[in-house]
Amino acid sequence: MRITRYTDYALRVLIQLALQPRRLTIADMARAYGISRHHLTKVVHQLQRLGYVETQRGQTGGVRLACPAEDIRVGKVVRDMEPDLALVECFHGEDRCAITPYCQLRVVFEQGLRLFLETLDGYTLEDMVRGERRQLIRILEPPSFG
């Protein structure tokens, strides 16, 4: 199982926001992770549409979590952000595989995906930062000026 870069970035944004009580700018987050501000803008927009973050424009604007980190389940974020969790062709109705009627691979992959997502559902965003908070903040802290 492999998640898309889009989902990876979404999880990174949420982790960084879980560490900060104040609003962060997309530019600060992009700089902290060394990733494109343009890509991060798309990710943040989707997270805002899904209700994970709140955004505010202007001089005092930025991004922050829309709810407490302990209320955000990692599995739900992955389900919401991933465009397609079909691991093999036969997960879709347009299957052209000759052995599908007799193949057990689909059953095995369905079970594996279910267990993967159940495992992720067992963790919250708060779990992702608990215990390593100080180190994560040090690494991701935007530089202070003045």
C-alpha positions in Angstrom: 0.0 0.0 0.0 1.3 3.4 -0.9 -0.3 6.7 -0.3 0.0 9.6 -2.8 2.3 12.5 -2.3 -0.9 14.6 -1.9 -2.0 12.6 1.1 1.5 12.6 2.5 1.6 16.4 2.3 -1.9 16.6 3.9 -0.7 14.6 6.9 2.5 16.7 7.2 0.4 19.9 7.2 -1.9 18.5 9.9 1.0 17.4 12.0 2.7 20.8 11.8 -0.6 22.5 12.7 -1.1 20.2 15.6 2.1 21.5 17.1 1.3 25.2 16.8 -1.5 27.0 18.7 -1.2 29.9 16.3 -1.9 30.2 12.6 0.8 29.3 10.2 1.3 30.5 6.7 1.5 28.1 3.7 4.9 29.7 2.9 6.2 28.8 6.4 5.0 25.2 6.1 6.4 24.8 2.6 9.7 26.2 3.8 9.8 23.9 6.8 9.3 20.8 4.7 11.2 22.0 1.6 8.2 21.4 -0.7 6.4 23.5 -3.3 4.2 26.3 -1.9 1.9 25.8 -5.0 1.3 22.1 -4.1 0.8 22.9 -0.5 -1.8 25.5 -1.4 -3.9 22.9 -3.2 -3.5 20.5 -0.2 -4.6 23.1 2.3 -7.5 24.1 0.1 -8.7 20.5 0.1 -8.2 20.2 3.9 -10.2 23.3 4.3 -13.0 22.0 2.1 -13.1 18.8 4.2 -13.3 20.7 7.5 -9.8 19.8 8.9 -8.4 23.3 8.8 -9.6 26.9 8.9 -8.0 29.5 6.7 -7.9 33.3 7.0 -6.5 35.7 4.5 -4.7 38.9 5.2 -1.9 40.3 7.3 -2.9 38.2 10.4 -4.1 35.3 8.2 -2.9 31.7 8.0 -4.0 28.2 8.6 -4.9 26.4 11.8 -6.7 23.2 12.8 -10.5 23.4 12.7 -10.9 20.9 15.6 -8.7 19.4 18.3 -5.9 17.1 17.1 -7.3 14.3 19.2 -10.5 14.4 17.1 -8.7 13.8 13.8 -8.3 10.1 12.8 -5.4 9.4 10.5 -7.4 6.7 8.7 -10.2 9.2 7.9 -7.7 11.7 6.5 -6.2 9.0 4.3 -9.7 8.0 3.0 -10.6 11.6 2.4 -7.5 12.6 0.6 -6.8 9.5 -1.5 -8.4 9.6 -4.9 -8.5 5.8 -5.3 -7.8 3.1 -2.8 -8.3 0.3 -5.3 -5.2 -1.8 -5.0 -5.8 -4.0 -8.1 -7.9 -3.7 -11.3 -10.6 -6.1 -10.0 -11.6 -3.6 -7.3 -13.3 -1.6 -10.1 -16.3 -2.8 -12.0 -14.5 -2.6 -15.3 -12.3 -5.6 -14.7 -10.8 -7.2 -17.7 -8.8 -9.9 -15.9 -9.6 -13.4 -17.2 -9.1 -15.1 -13.8 -11.3 -12.8 -11.7 -14.1 -15.3 -11.2 -11.8 -17.8 -9.6 -9.0 -15.6 -8.1 -8.6 -15.1 -4.4 -6.2 -12.2 -4.8 -9.0 -9.7 -4.6 -10.2 -11.1 -1.3 -6.7 -11.0 0.1 -6.1 -7.4 -1.1 -9.5 -6.3 0.3 -8.7 -7.8 3.6 -5.2 -6.1 3.6 -6.6 -2.7 2.7 -9.3 -3.0 5.4 -6.7 -4.0 8.1 -4.4 -1.2 6.9 -7.2 1.4 7.3 -8.4 0.0 10.6 -4.8 0.3 11.9 -4.7 4.0 10.8 -8.1 4.5 12.4 -6.6 3.5 15.7 -4.4 6.7 15.7 -5.3 10.3 16.0 -3.3 13.4 14.9 -2.5 13.9 18.5 -0.9 10.5 18.7 1.4 11.5 15.8 2.9 14.4 17.8 2.7 13.0 21.3 6.1 12.1 22.7 8.1 13.8 19.9 6.5 17.2 20.2 9.6 19.1 21.3 11.8 17.6 18.5 9.1 18.2 15.9 8.6 21.8 16.9 12.4 22.4 16.8 12.6 21.0 13.3 9.4 22.7 11.9 9.5 26.0 13.7 9.4 28.9 11.3 12.2 31.3 11.8 11.4 34.3 14.0 12.3 37.7 12.8 12.9 40.6 15.1 
